[in-house]
Amino acid sequence: MNLNIAVLSGDGIGPEVTAEAQKVLDAVADRFGHTFNYSQALVGAVAIDECNNPLPDETLELCKASQAILFGAIGHPKYDNNPDAKIRPEQGLLKLRKELGLFTNIRPVQAFDALISKSPLKKDIIQGTDLVIYRELTGGIYFGEKTLSEDGTVASDLCEYSKPEIERVAHLAFKAAQHRRKKLTLVDKANVLETSRLWRKVVTAISKQYPDVELDFLFVDNAAMQVILAPSQFDVILTENMFGDIISDECSVIGGSIGLLASASVGSGTALFEPIHGSYPQATGKNIANPLASILSAAMLLEHFNLITEAKTVRDAVNRAISEGVVTVDLNKETNFSTSQVGDVVASFIQKNKEVLNY
Ligand SMILES: NC(=O)c1ccc[n+]([C@@H]2O[C@H](COP(=O)([O-])OP(=O)(O)OC[C@H]3O[C@@H](n4cnc5c(N)ncnc54)[C@H](O)[C@@H]3O)[C@@H](O)[C@H]2O)c1
């Protein structure tokens, strides 16, 4: 297969982890006879520095013309610490999602057997966890109108959802559930929020088209507790934008590090694959960030193009690296490897005719 992939590595550790995902994709291309062509483009704080625009037109055009986007992370402390900044890195990512119609973010969460001891949660709680979060990505409070009174003392953010916005992500979530354990949990706050009541109504109506999928509901405050108390009860979690953002970061504790959680954003335009973590500015340039979330995002990219064996090969290589202790410092404080060493080892497990690196 020939694939044109836009690479938007962004800020902080973004370029470091994305380079490892590319290394692994190259190993896949080599082993399975595919051709992956990469085109780099600016996004986030680096794009503001260069063009005063977190999503330059050329970047957007490249993304539209590509078949997939490999995304790193955006964000820089100079903006995080300046709430008055009008041009901000995250605007680049939000605009990209909106422009490409990427209305669903898919975030799988698993407990890796070899890492169970690394999780701050007890083994019997996390063992067997295998859930996926379907988070609505282009609506809700992150995109609603924002106001700040002239004297700067009153602010508001509008949370708005329409029936079609809920329907399209719900259909994807139900279809995913049909291919999994056939259970879908809608996470909302329907006791308080009108938007959540609309979500319940629309999702309940849609569920009639998926009689083989069991639907249940959970308030987000309870869900925040349940994903930590008993994560293996979940199969597919469907939720709105902000709740999904928070719940999925919380779920990273299950796997042992946020540096393991991958995601795919899909919708009407070019699909985008990115780790769920941010730009982790404290680690920039130190070669210590965990590249596995980015590498597993590349596996999701392969799956998106039905390259199932290739994706499984990447996952198997990641599992092997983890079980052989080839992990970064977030997963092992005593014996650890650098970002690029982990990428090298994972790639060497995949590449044909290449000796597995000594480590
Ligand atoms: N999608 C995105 O690009 C995205 C998402 C979240 C935050 N951000 C931005 O990133 C910047 C930093 O935000 P933050 O500190 O809240 O979140 P973050 O995800 O960058 O880092 C939070 C913590 O998670 C851990 N971590 C994150 N990535 C890791 C990795 N690959 N390996 C090992 N440990 C890792 C570190 O302990 C880090 O201190 C901000 O500017 C924020 O706006 C961007």
The ligand as an SDF file (V2000), in Angstrom:
LIG
                    3D

 44 48  0  0  0  0  0  0  0  0999 V2000
   -3.2740   16.9220   22.3510 N   0  0  0  0  0  0  0  0  0  0  0  0
   -2.3310   17.7420   22.7920 C   0  0  0  0  0  0  0  0  0  0  0  0
   -1.4570   18.1410   22.0670 O   0  0  0  0  0  0  0  0  0  0  0  0
   -2.3470   18.1510   24.2460 C   0  0  0  0  0  0  0  0  0  0  0  0
   -3.0320   17.4170   25.2120 C   0  0  0  0  0  0  0  0  0  0  0  0
   -2.9160   17.7860   26.5570 C   0  0  0  0  0  0  0  0  0  0  0  0
   -2.1460   18.8800   26.9040 C   0  0  0  0  0  0  0  0  0  0  0  0
   -1.5110   19.6100   25.9150 N   0  0  0  0  0  0  0  0  0  0  0  0
   -0.6120   20.7190   26.2380 C   0  0  0  0  0  0  0  0  0  0  0  0
    0.6260   20.1580   26.7200 O   0  0  0  0  0  0  0  0  0  0  0  0
    1.2280   21.0750   27.6340 C   0  0  0  0  0  0  0  0  0  0  0  0
    1.5500   20.3450   28.9330 C   0  0  0  0  0  0  0  0  0  0  0  0
    0.3220   19.9700   29.5420 O   0  0  0  0  0  0  0  0  0  0  0  0
    0.2050   18.9870   30.7790 P   0  0  0  0  0  0  0  0  0  0  0  0
    1.4770   19.0660   31.5630 O   0  0  0  0  0  0  0  0  0  0  0  0
   -1.0780   19.2530   31.4220 O   0  0  0  0  0  0  0  0  0  0  0  0
    0.0470   17.5420   30.1200 O   0  0  0  0  0  0  0  0  0  0  0  0
    1.1210   16.5190   29.5260 P   0  0  0  0  0  0  0  0  0  0  0  0
    0.3610   15.3540   29.0230 O   0  0  0  0  0  0  0  0  0  0  0  0
    2.0330   17.1760   28.5750 O   0  0  0  0  0  0  0  0  0  0  0  0
    1.9870   16.0610   30.7960 O   0  0  0  0  0  0  0  0  0  0  0  0
    1.4100   15.6910   32.0370 C   0  0  0  0  0  0  0  0  0  0  0  0
    2.3160   14.6630   32.7210 C   0  0  0  0  0  0  0  0  0  0  0  0
    2.1230   13.4030   32.0840 O   0  0  0  0  0  0  0  0  0  0  0  0
    3.3470   12.7260   31.9860 C   0  0  0  0  0  0  0  0  0  0  0  0
    3.6160   12.4760   30.5420 N   0  0  0  0  0  0  0  0  0  0  0  0
    3.0120   13.0630   29.4790 C   0  0  0  0  0  0  0  0  0  0  0  0
    3.4700   12.5430   28.3410 N   0  0  0  0  0  0  0  0  0  0  0  0
    4.3860   11.6030   28.6740 C   0  0  0  0  0  0  0  0  0  0  0  0
    5.2160   10.7180   27.9290 C   0  0  0  0  0  0  0  0  0  0  0  0
    5.1930   10.6310   26.5900 N   0  0  0  0  0  0  0  0  0  0  0  0
    6.0700    9.9280   28.6250 N   0  0  0  0  0  0  0  0  0  0  0  0
    6.0990    9.9530   29.9580 C   0  0  0  0  0  0  0  0  0  0  0  0
    5.3330   10.7500   30.7220 N   0  0  0  0  0  0  0  0  0  0  0  0
    4.4860   11.5770   30.0840 C   0  0  0  0  0  0  0  0  0  0  0  0
    4.3880   13.5790   32.6700 C   0  0  0  0  0  0  0  0  0  0  0  0
    4.5250   13.1520   33.9960 O   0  0  0  0  0  0  0  0  0  0  0  0
    3.7950   14.9570   32.6170 C   0  0  0  0  0  0  0  0  0  0  0  0
    4.2440   15.7450   33.6790 O   0  0  0  0  0  0  0  0  0  0  0  0
    0.2300   22.2260   27.8090 C   0  0  0  0  0  0  0  0  0  0  0  0
    0.6500   23.2800   27.0070 O   0  0  0  0  0  0  0  0  0  0  0  0
   -1.0830   21.6520   27.3290 C   0  0  0  0  0  0  0  0  0  0  0  0
   -1.9390   22.6370   26.8260 O   0  0  0  0  0  0  0  0  0  0  0  0
   -1.5910   19.2520   24.6150 C   0  0  0  0  0  0  0  0  0  0  0  0
  1  2  1  0
  2  3  2  0
  2  4  1  0
  4  5  1  0
  4 44  2  0
  5  6  2  0
  6  7  1  0
  7  8  2  0
  8  9  1  0
  8 44  1  0
  9 10  1  0
  9 42  1  0
 10 11  1  0
 11 12  1  0
 11 40  1  0
 12 13  1  0
 13 14  1  0
 14 15  2  0
 14 16  1  0
 14 17  1  0
 17 18  1  0
 18 19  2  0
 18 20  1  0
 18 21  1  0
 21 22  1  0
 22 23  1  0
 23 24  1  0
 23 38  1  0
 24 25  1  0
 25 26  1  0
 25 36  1  0
 26 27  1  0
 26 35  1  0
 27 28  2  0
 28 29  1  0
 29 30  1  0
 29 35  2  0
 30 31  1  0
 30 32  2  0
 32 33  1  0
 33 34  2  0
 34 35  1  0
 36 37  1  0
 36 38  1  0
 38 39  1  0
 40 41  1  0
 40 42  1  0
 42 43  1  0
M  CHG  2   8   1  16  -1
M  END
$$$$
